């Protein structure tokens, strides 16, 4: 297998340059390469009839990653992300800049959020007025130009296809120990779609042990009554995965508590642990096919904080087992509610 430059230069600046390189072919006399650029621009604008005559490309125009002027009639703003996500209200700011510029007053304006990495959707991209373009959408456009025999373009296609293969590995590889970060992100994206969760429900969490990728769902707001008060808290399950953990415990499902009242956090945690344990015992008596047993759920060391672990399920090594645990957790939460 020949070396691929994008395996060594996979950052946003490289990706910016690749986008500009592909779009700049609109100014070429070569019809096939010109079609490559036109197809990408049609992807961005969703205008299948747009005939691209020429483009003017500006990098870092007022901190915008890429700005593309098309035919003196259209302008495309591209925010390019690889591993990171948008921040500091940048999408809204960039749009306001272009909307207020006199030179683009009569232009058709398009705002694109291009992400070749993975992230939980519903993170405000569409709300900011941007169209989300992922690597799969880009691949569908550019892979038909593999026949041009251009080494750089083919390397980029191979690179995106490699990311896509790793992302989809969860579909056929049952052994969780063979998954990496991208595969977990693929699985979490699948879970989010399956459960129809229309909000951010997975992201990376940093800690001293190297962090993990978390997926949380079934967020349930409850009240604890004590001393004539009603204390608000939330109960939710969370999958925690780190394919690089060296202690052999790469995947766990934790029952989590959010309580902002530090005076009652420890008490509520103990109450929930006993409630979960009793529910599991009751389910075992009535449901022979229950997916989680009392022995599976381990109590953890107590650490005070807004977010606390009540108990956890460890030694999960296959997707088959994990899917069953998720099914059992959903059943358990129905009984809690």
Beta strands, then each sheet from edge to edge (+ up, - down):
strand 1: 55-61
strand 2: 64-70
strand 3: 74-81
strand 4: 108-115
strand 5: 131-134
strand 6: 202-205
strand 7: 212-226
strand 8: 229-241
strand 9: 251-258
strand 10: 297-299
strand 11: 307-313
sheet 1: 1+ 2- 3+ 4+ 5+
sheet 2: 6+ 7- 8+ 9- 11+ 10-
end
